């Protein structure tokens, strides 16, 4: 949806491991999306 429509990078983790490539999800996998953040 709108989360993925811009040019900002959204990080994805599957089962607590950050992934950079296309991965196959298995039943029971836990997926987390990390939106862009700024430091301060």
C-alpha positions as a Markdown table, in Angstrom:
| # | Residue | x | y | z |
|---|---|---|---|---|
| 1 | Unk | 0.0 | 0.0 | 0.0 |
| 2 | Unk | 1.2 | 3.5 | 0.7 |
| 3 | Unk | 4.1 | 2.3 | 2.8 |
| 4 | Unk | 5.8 | 0.9 | -0.3 |
| 5 | Unk | 4.9 | 3.5 | -2.8 |
| 6 | Unk | 7.7 | 6.0 | -2.3 |
| 7 | Unk | 11.4 | 5.9 | -2.9 |
| 8 | Unk | 12.2 | 5.5 | 0.8 |
| 9 | Unk | 13.8 | 2.3 | 1.9 |
| 10 | Unk | 11.8 | -0.1 | 4.1 |
| 11 | Unk | 13.8 | -2.8 | 5.8 |
| 12 | Unk | 12.3 | -6.2 | 6.3 |
| 13 | Unk | 13.0 | -8.9 | 8.8 |
| 14 | Unk | 11.9 | -12.5 | 8.7 |
| 15 | Unk | 12.1 | -14.4 | 12.0 |
| 16 | Unk | 14.2 | -11.7 | 13.6 |
| 17 | Unk | 16.7 | -11.7 | 10.7 |
| 18 | Unk | 17.1 | -8.7 | 8.3 |
| 19 | Unk | 16.7 | -9.8 | 4.7 |
| 20 | Unk | 17.9 | -7.9 | 1.6 |
| 21 | Unk | 16.5 | -10.1 | -1.1 |
| 22 | Unk | 13.3 | -11.8 | -2.2 |
| 23 | Unk | 12.6 | -14.6 | 0.4 |
| 24 | Unk | 10.0 | -17.3 | 0.5 |
| 25 | Unk | 7.7 | -17.1 | 3.5 |
| 26 | Unk | 6.8 | -20.3 | 5.3 |
| 27 | Unk | 3.8 | -20.9 | 7.4 |
| 28 | Unk | 4.4 | -19.5 | 10.9 |
| 29 | Unk | 7.2 | -17.1 | 9.8 |
| 30 | Unk | 7.2 | -13.7 | 11.6 |
| 31 | Unk | 7.6 | -10.7 | 9.4 |
| 32 | Unk | 8.5 | -7.2 | 10.6 |
| 33 | Unk | 8.7 | -4.0 | 8.5 |
| 34 | Unk | 11.0 | -1.1 | 9.6 |
| 35 | Unk | 10.1 | 2.3 | 8.0 |
| 36 | Unk | 12.8 | 4.9 | 7.4 |
| 37 | Unk | 13.9 | 6.7 | 10.6 |
| 38 | Unk | 16.1 | 9.7 | 11.3 |
| 39 | Unk | 18.7 | 10.0 | 14.0 |
| 40 | Unk | 19.3 | 12.9 | 16.2 |
